[in-house]
Every structure is written in C-alpha cells, then in structure tokens.
Amino acid sequence: MNTTQEQTLGRPEADAAPYWSREQWQELAASMLRTAQRYASPRHGRITYPGAEGGYGHAVDGLEGFARTFLVAGFLVAGNRGEDPEGFLDWFAEGVAAGTDPDADPQERWVRLDEHDQAKVEAASLALVLDLTRPWLWDRLDAVVQRRVVEYLSPVVGDETYPRNNWLWFRVVVQTFLRSVGGPWSADDIRSDLARHDSYVQADGWLTDGTERAYDHYVGWALHLYPTLWARMSGAEDLAADRVERDRAALDRFLADALALVGGDGSPLIQGRSLIYRFAAAAPYWVGAIAEVPSHPLGQLRAAANAVVAHFTDRGIPGEGFLTMGWHDEWRELAQSYSGPSSPYWATKGLVGLLLPADHPVWSAPRVALPVEQGVARYVAAPAWAISGTADDGIVRIANHGSDHASLSADTGDSPLYARLGYSTATFPLLDAESWVAPLDQAVVLVDAAGRRTHRAGMAVLAPPAAVTDPEGSDVVTAASRADAHWITPAEQQVRHGSGVAGEVAPAGELTTVSVLRGAWEVRLVHVAAPAPEALALELGGWPLAGNAGEAAEEAVVAVTSGPAGPADEDGPGASAPAVALASGGRTAELHALDAGWDGARVERRRDASPLGAEAAVGVLTAAPAEGWHAAAIALTGTGADGAVTPGEPPRLTLTDSHARIAWADGVVTTVTLPTIPAAGGQRRSDA
C-alpha cells in the first residue's frame, strides 16, 4: 500500500486507507458552511437546520446552529491565516451583529445566557472563534457590536449554576475571552473551574465527565480539547503557564488508549451519550497534533482523525448537505431529550485540524497504521475496559467493567449507553424503551417470575485477573467487576441525559463477572452468590446485530442449539451445549455455553431498537440461578478485505473454584486466576 496515497471525498479503494489532503479537508468544511447559509435567518443571526424542533425550542435550535457552525468557519479561516475567498467571516460577522442586537427581529436575536442554560454552551463556541479569528473578525466589528458581544457574554461571571461536568470549560473559555477584550472576568471563577477539572482526572490521562463514572467521547472532544485550545487564547497565557506541560502529558497518555479504540473502517467506539455528534470523535487526534504530543507520530494522529471523519462521509454524511440526528442515517431516538436539529453540529470539532496551516508538518507526514491494523489487546485502567481489536476484520471490542454513568454502589438502572458489558465499533447497544428497563444485549441478569431483569450499575471494579498463556506472547486481556444485582420498578418521570432509569430498587443477588478476551472471542465467567428467592433464572445476552427487511430477525439466525448440555468432558460441556449463531450485514455474532449449567438458548428480536437497522436480534443463554460459576464464549466478527471472517471454533473450558483453564481453538492455553468470592453472609451493599 502507498501510505501517502490521497483519496477523494468518497469511499476509498478497498486496499487504501483514506488520507485526505488539506484541500480535501477544506472542501468538506466549506461545503458544510455553504449548506449552513441556506438555512440561516435573513441577517444570519440564527441557523436552523431541517428537522423537528428540539427539546429546548426553536430559539435555542437557531443559536446552536449558528455557534456550532461558526466553529468550522473559525478553524478554516484561522488555519488559512485569514485567507477567506468565500467571505465566510464577513457573513458570520453580520450574524454576530444581528444576534446581539436587542432590537433585532425575534427570529435573529440570540437566546441570552441568563434566559436559557443552553446559551452557556454555545457562548463558548462564539468566544473561542472570536478569539481564533481576532484580526479578521473581532477587530473589524464596530465598537457598538463589540460592546454588545461583551454584554451578551458577561452573565457568565460569577454564575454558579453551571452543571458540574465538562460545562466548566464553557465558563473558562468565555471569561478568558472577556478578559482579553477588557470585559468583566473573575480569577476566582477560573481557579475554581480549573480545580474542578482537576478533580475529574483519573489514571493514564483519562477523566470522568463529572463526579460519576461517565467515561465516553467527552473525554476527548471536550475534556482534552478545551484545555489545549484555551491555553492558546489571547487572555490565557499566564493562566495556563503552569498547566500546559501537564495537560500535554495527560493528552499524550490518553491518546495511547484512544487510538486503540478506532475501528479499521474508521468507526469510533459506539458507546456513551451524544453519539449524534458523529465525527466529533476525531477531535482528540487533531488536538494531539496541535499540542505536539511527543509519543504519537503526526501521521498516525492524522490517520485516526481522517478515518473517523471518512467513516461518515463515505456513507453519505452529511446527507442532503446537512447533519441529521442519527448515525449512518437519521434516527431521532439516538438523541438525548434536549437535542435539536442543530445539535449534531458539534461534529465540526472533528475538523479542528484545519487550525494547522498548510505548512505544518502534519500535512506532509506519511500515514502511520492505526493500532487495530496490527491487532490490539489492551487494558484501560480508568474505565476498566479490556480492549480487543482484530486486524482481519477491523473490529474493536471492549469488555466494560467500570463505566456506568453512576457512582459506586448507586441504586439506579443500567444505561444502555454506558453499563453494558460489551461495546464495539461494529454494533449498537439496543436503545428501545424496553432495553432501558430490562437489560438484554451484553448483559448478565437474574430474572424473576414477572420477567424483570436485573441491573448492575454501581458495580465495584475488581483488579484484572492474572492470566498465564502458553505459549507466551499470545494476546490475552482480562477485566472483572462485582455487582449487587437489583431489580428496578421505574419511576413515572425520568430524565434522559444518558443515565439509567431511576425507581424503586429490590436486591436480587451478587454477580461477579470476569472477561477474558483474545481476538474475536471473549470467555465470560459469571459467579452467582446469594440469589434472592424471587430469582428464577440466570440469563446472558450476546452481541446485538441489526439489519433491515428481516435480515437480523429471521434470515440472520444461522443456528440455535437449545436444551441442556450433554455429558461434560474435561474441557467443558458436551457438543449439544446451548449455542446461538447470528449473521447480518457482514457481521457474525456467536454465543456458546461453556459449562453444563446452561439449559437453553434463544434469539430475542426487537424492532426499531438500533440505528443500524429496523430489526435487531440477540442471542441469549439461560440457566437456573445456582450459586457458583457459569461460563460462556461470545464472539463478534466481520468481513475483511479477503472475504468473510469467521470466529472459528469456540474455546473450551475447565473450571475450578479458583482457576479457569481456557483451551483456544488454535492450541493456545490460558489459565486465569478467578477472583475470591466473599464468604456467605458477608456485608453487601444490598443488605448493608
């Protein structure tokens, strides 16, 4: 492969990864700006993209559209050192004048920061771009408009109502801009916000988005992006001086993990809220180049950003010229309750690399392969993720044992976006209403007579179990957690900002789960302790596949072997052990019982539960909730460049109370030390 080969803004050839020229990046940005102009109000104060009105109303939608599109104009013109042949900044300058004019038509005027909290988010984009383009926009605004901008942004000072999460950076950025233009600002506010940011810092450059265990794309596209861009603002030099090196080092370390989460087809990990921002997931790779991190080649950072953005442009995104609420296609259910038709335009953060001018070495750096192209087996300590990425099909999978958008010991429901046991770059967690109250895919649950399925949010992270593999060098990664499984009767009113459902909680038992990943396979070991009398079954759900026209619901069912396993041998249950194999859209998902305790298997089907297709299917294993260890093998594979990829034969297992011996199909053997189980009657959260 010619690693410097450049592709057009379409699907690349099968044997050549996308690696656009800077001109191609500019054209994507310019095309988005031209489209935005079609949906602007007459004086350009608002940009409102097509679609149903958002949860915060038409006025907020229009401000979001302006501010988030303004970002890409700022990146484009600042990176071109003021060159702006299509006059984008002049066009936006008219919008700034109209939006801040108190006497403007109501369809032009911006929602004020003291009128609606969402304006505080958008104010940061406005301030950031006004700073980035200072010589070509701000300095050319007349004094009256400049004064109105300062007045518009000033309510940020002393405002303590900002949510305790990534929003802190909106106040920091706005106040830093105000400081640089002689407006009001508070050193105490900025010190307080920076201290709050530091309180979210976790191991290896990771951060939580607030006080809960909310690990998601906000780590990269907010909590690392803003410190890097803020330090370069006109009013930040002395404020950021003692932080720059520390922030760069944290970003550098985070990128070692983040690069491993990009799929071979460019898909970002499909996990966490705000997925409608799509290629905003490219932002941290560009930020690494902007910050000049020392450990990652420019050609790899650019390749990762390019792959993520091309994943969507190759699939016709933006479709009809604008971004919709969805993934590959519009799917409104993917949005949060507050999202509107302009919300997806935080995707423009993925074009932040345009800040790097044409003579920056990133644009001449030869492409460096992504981690998944070599294969990945990696443990990430902060979210307790075990990562396995396979080069032959380009799929990255994680086993999740520490992210749930909740606090330790919380009595809440499992968010499908955060608390599932597995996520990948090729599958979507099911997001229909039932999946929020009854976990199915990538879940291990206890089921009662009413069909209620337990939740695991609030689980405790366990140390990754020790694994010895023969021969040495075979890529195996482990992770583990322990949950006080609980049933939830949901409250009538729910707030849907990413967390799981709230309601009345009843204890169901203790589930300890261990994941052992190698290639496409995960061996999942589950220990049941002290099951409640109401618990009638243990169930384990596999990877969800989705398709259209019956693909995932009927044609995809390759095989279902149900019923109790035959006589066990030294390596596990007999050949008739329950199993499910599914195939859809070039993906294959398999689920195999590995011990004789499983007594059945089935396929669950859901409609309108995934943005990847109208019909979804999940394999499920069932067992009596007997105390002790249960085990299953789970596989997810895709189609590689040379045709279909299959997971091969499932591994076989020998279990004792202290060890699991896994015999992989290729003859490699892994012995895993199992976690110690607390003695019966020990204090657990559910009976504390």
Salt bridges, closest charged atoms under 4 A:
GLU27 OE2 - ARG34 NH1 3.05
GLU64 OE2 - ARG68 NH2 3.45
GLU86 OE2 - ARG34 NH2 2.86
ASP90 OD1 - ARG140 NH2 3.45
GLU94 OE1 - HIS44 ND1 3.93
ASP101 OD2 - ARG43 NH1 3.73
GLU115 OE2 - ARG109 NH2 2.74
ASP117 OD1 - LYS120 NZ 2.98
GLU122 OE2 - ARG68 NH2 2.95
ASP131 OD1 - ARG134 NH2 2.68
GLU151 OE2 - ARG147 NH1 3.09
ASP159 OD2 - LYS120 NZ 2.85
GLU160 OE1 - ARG164 NH2 3.86
GLU160 OE2 - ARG171 NH1 3.41
ASP188 OD1 - ARG191 NH2 2.29
ASP189 OD2 - ARG171 NH1 3.64
ASP193 OD2 - ARG171 NE 2.69
ASP193 OD1 - ARG196 NH1 3.35
ASP198 OD1 - ARG243 NH2 2.83
ASP198 OD2 - ARG246 NH1 3.96
ASP204 OD2 - ARG253 NH2 3.39
ASP209 OD2 - ARG273 NH2 3.11
GLU212 OE1 - HIS405 ND1 3.13
ASP238 OD1 - ARG179 NH1 2.76
GLU245 OE2 - ARG248 NH1 2.38
ASP247 OD2 - ARG243 NE 3.90
ASP252 OD1 - HIS296 NE2 3.48
ASP257 OD2 - ARG253 NH1 3.13
ASP257 OD1 - ARG378 NE 2.54
ASP265 OD2 - HIS311 ND1 3.82
ASP265 OD2 - ARG315 NH2 3.92
ASP265 OD2 - ARG587 NH2 3.86
ASP359 OD1 - ARG81 NH2 3.13
GLU373 OE2 - ARG367 NH2 2.64
ASP393 OD2 - ARG397 NH2 3.41
ASP404 OD2 - ARG213 NH2 2.62
ASP411 OD1 - ARG685 NH1 2.29
ASP414 OD1 - HIS455 ND1 3.99
ASP432 OD2 - ARG606 NH1 3.18
GLU434 OE2 - ARG606 NH2 3.45
ASP441 OD1 - ARG420 NE 3.64
ASP448 OD2 - ARG452 NE 2.71
ASP484 OD2 - ARG685 NE 3.76
GLU510 OE1 - ARG482 NE 3.89
GLU510 OE2 - ARG684 NE 2.87
GLU522 OE2 - ARG524 NE 2.89
GLU539 OE1 - ARG453 NH1 2.47
GLU539 OE1 - ARG602 NH2 2.98
ASP569 OD2 - ARG652 NH2 2.99
ASP571 OD1 - ARG661 NH1 3.30
GLU590 OE1 - HIS592 NE2 2.73
GLU604 OE2 - ARG602 NE 2.95
GLU615 OE2 - ARG607 NH1 3.11
ASP666 OD2 - ARG518 NH2 2.89
